[in-house]
Amino acid sequence: MIFPLGGLVLGALLGAYRAKSRGGNTADMAQYGAVYAMILGVIGLFIMIIITRMYA
């Protein structure tokens, strides 16, 4: 359960940082944060599924 949640948090922070470094405003930071959070959350979900299937 920690991998998808970690991916969401890490993605949101990484996306907001990336938008801020490119000179984006608050709306840009929110949009980048949401997209990165979704992408890394799905990657974390796949990692969790793989680990669960390996040890089940």
Beta strands, then each sheet from edge to edge (+ up, - down):
end
